[in-house]
Amino acid sequence: RHLARYDEQERRIEMHLVSTRAQIVTIPRAGCSVSFTEGETIWTESSHKYRPGELMKMGQHSGFRPLRQWLDREWAFAQTLFVAD
């Protein structure tokens, strides 16, 4: 089953898959098997939440120039366009 957790300190949503029973999963092409206990999770994804100013600084620090940012105040969501110089 699927489990979503919010880590307030890290400001991120974590997506997990939860084993509904004790089991062994075999991945033939990788040549391995993995054992899971009931309730054990696999952390599959992180969705980090940044403030608009933090995102701009991260882009600039990585060598990109922010060209435009669109903010949706109702949903606390932003789309940011960066360009490589």
C-alpha positions in Angstrom: 0.0 0.0 0.0 1.0 3.6 -0.4 1.9 6.0 2.5 2.6 9.7 2.3 4.3 11.4 5.3 5.1 15.1 5.8 8.4 15.9 7.6 7.8 19.4 8.9 11.4 20.0 10.0 12.8 19.1 6.5 9.7 20.6 4.7 9.2 17.6 2.5 6.6 15.0 1.6 7.9 11.5 1.6 6.3 8.8 -0.4 6.6 5.2 0.9 5.4 1.8 -0.2 4.4 -0.4 2.8 4.7 -4.2 2.8 1.3 -5.6 3.8 2.9 -8.9 4.8 6.2 -10.6 5.4 7.6 -11.5 2.0 10.6 -12.0 -0.2 10.7 -10.1 -3.5 12.9 -11.4 -6.2 14.3 -9.2 -8.9 15.7 -11.6 -11.5 17.4 -9.2 -13.8 19.2 -7.6 -10.9 20.1 -11.0 -9.5 18.9 -10.3 -6.0 16.1 -11.0 -3.6 14.9 -8.6 -0.8 13.1 -9.6 2.4 10.4 -7.4 3.9 8.6 -7.7 7.2 5.0 -6.8 7.5 4.7 -3.0 7.8 8.2 -2.3 6.5 8.5 0.6 4.1 10.5 1.6 1.1 11.0 5.3 0.7 10.4 5.9 -3.0 10.2 9.7 -3.4 10.7 13.0 -1.8 8.9 16.2 -2.7 10.7 19.2 -1.1 8.9 22.4 -0.3 10.9 25.6 -0.7 10.1 29.2 -0.2 10.3 31.3 -3.4 13.4 33.2 -2.4 15.2 29.9 -1.4 14.5 28.5 -4.9 15.9 31.5 -6.6 19.1 31.3 -4.5 19.5 27.6 -5.3 19.2 28.2 -9.0 21.7 31.0 -8.9 24.1 29.0 -6.8 23.9 26.2 -9.4 24.9 28.6 -12.3 21.4 29.5 -13.5 19.8 32.9 -13.9 16.2 33.2 -12.8 14.2 34.6 -15.7 10.6 34.6 -14.3 8.6 33.2 -11.4 4.9 32.6 -11.2 3.3 32.3 -7.8 -0.1 30.8 -6.9 -0.9 32.3 -3.5 -4.0 30.2 -3.0 -2.1 26.9 -3.3 1.4 28.0 -2.1 2.8 26.8 -5.4 5.4 28.3 -7.8 6.7 27.7 -11.3 10.2 29.1 -11.9 12.0 29.5 -15.2 15.8 29.5 -15.0 18.2 29.9 -18.0 21.8 28.8 -18.3 24.2 31.6 -19.2 
